[in-house]
Each structure stands twice: as C-alpha cells, then as structure tokens.
Amino acid sequence: AVGGFMLARPGAEPRSLEGLQRDRREFRDGDAFVYQEPGRMIVRDGDRYYLRHDENERFRALGGEVRSERRGDDFVTVYKRRDGDEIVTITDANGNLVRRYRRSPDGAEVLIIDNSYRGGPRSFADDVVVLPPPQIRIPEDRYIVDADGADERLIYETLIAPPVAPIPRRFTLDEIRSSPNVRAYTRSVDLDTVNFDTGSWALSPDQVQKLAVLAKALNQAIQRNANEVFLVEGHTDAVGTDVDNLSLSDRRAQTVAEILTRDFGVPPENLTTQGYGEQYLRVQTQGPERRNRRVTVRRITNLLTGQNQ
C-alpha cells in the first residue's frame, strides 16, 4: 500500500470489469462497507457511496521517472516530466491530496492545488457542501456545452469562463468532487462524442482522435494561466452495480486524462479526475445507453482559489 491504497502487482493491473471484481476486497468498518481494489477505495455508508483514488496512479501510468517516499505521516511523490520539470504530489496517510505543485530545474515552483489549509483528515460526509443552486443567466446550451458540433473557440471560452454566480469561499478538491451544488457554479463541456463500451474504460483509436479539439482548448487555457485545474468526470449508464459503476466511471475519467497528456501534450498536473457512476444520466433510462458512458470536463480553478474572476 502507498498512501492508503493497494497497488496492482507489476504486469497484473486489471484490464476488465471481471478483473476488477476478482481483485476487489470487501470488508465492514463499523456501520460502513468498504470495497478496496488496486488504486481505489469505495465506501458505502447507508445509501451513499464515496470513492477515493490513488492520486499518483495516473502519473505512474504515463511512464517515466516516478519516485515516492514517506515523510512523517505524508507521502511525497515526484513525477519528472520530459522537459525536466518535476510534479510534486503530497498525500496524507489516508491517500488524501494535500498539495500539488510544479518545480522547474531552477527551483521555481508553481502551486497547482493546495488543500492543506483545511487541516487534518476529514470524513467523507464532511466534504459534502450544500449551497443554494446558482441562478443560471446564460442559455442552457452554453452552461453545458455538447462537444458534438462545438468548435475549439466555444470549448475554450467555456473552459476559461468564471463561475456563473458568485461563490462564497474557496473549496478543497475533495469538497468540489463530493458536492454537486459546488460544481454547479461552473460551466462544463460534455464529451458526448466520446463513449465507452459496456464494462470498459478503454477507448478505440477513432475515439481518441475525437479528443483533439478539447486538448487544443485545454492547452491554450493552460498556456494562458499555468495553474489552471480542470476536473475530468467519468460517468456510466444505469446497468450494473453501484460499486462496479463507480469504479468504471473513475477509470474512464483517468483514461481520458492519460490520453490528453500522452497523445496531445496536456500537462498532467493541470488535470484531476473523479468518477460518479450512474448518478448523472444524460439519457434517463435504466437500460444500456452509450451516451451515458461518457466524460465531462469543467474548470475548477476558481472553486479552488475562491476567486470569482
């Protein structure tokens, strides 16, 4: 285990839903049920499910030099980019992200994510923030932009847009991931052009090329502001169990983030991921539906910093 997560045996990473189910371990912790699998932990507390993943799994999957060490109660992982810059990720003993920053060879640092101001470990439920829904004063198709038919300019404008309504404070990454009311303050791009097969988190080559326009917009936004952060959200249809769908959706988000970096050069430190299973169906059906097996991307920089512009 590193930072509270099981690591897959080298060469034995699960490649299918059946592999995930085989490797999954289940146990009870008080009133909650815990499901552990390589790189992920899912907790069921009553009728609510929470998922946390290994923050460094994506960097290891990209290849290259990755080194980790324990410092006190924290784990420090350093990923070296091809240009010589290092991405430093600090997680606590439970795998929660504390800080992430980019360090250049001359020692200069750019802070990407800082959750340290919220103090020590918190429960999953403590990260759920309830806010009044924002008043949406823009057309619905500009609040949630369908990538199908949208050009690079529209996607770029959506990804750099400020919150749709004033936000009251800054939020931690876990609060943003866990709180739909918080995420609702940002516009998003729904990648309805990129879909996954049932039970799969892999993308075929023709699907990969559909990410090119999004990647161009992301790279342009990051060139404009080096500490931008974008959340890649994974989704499933309603077929299957809640645990399977959460794991599948989280791996789909990671797949897209990896491809954006490996194939299109989007800096990995400016991306973060989270799976939501079947919670946010695009097409309201309990049957198999390809359009529900998708990803969504939104800018969360303002939510992390508390700035409204």
Secondary structure, DSSP 4 states (H G I P E B T S, - for coil): -BTTBPPPPTT----SHHHHHHH-EEEEETTEEEEEETTEEEEEETTEEEEEE-TTHHHHHT-SEEEEEEETTEEEEEEE-TTS-EEEEEE-TTS-EEEEEEE-TTS-EEEEEE-GGG-S---TGGG----PPPP--S-HHHHEEESTT--HHHHHHHHTPPPSS--SS---HHHHHH-HHHHTTS-EEEETT----TT-----HHHHGGGHHHHHHHHHHHHH-TT--EEEEE---S-S-HHHHHHHHHHHHHHHHHHHHHTT---GGGEEEEE-TTSS-SS--SS--GGGS-EEEEE-HHHHHT---
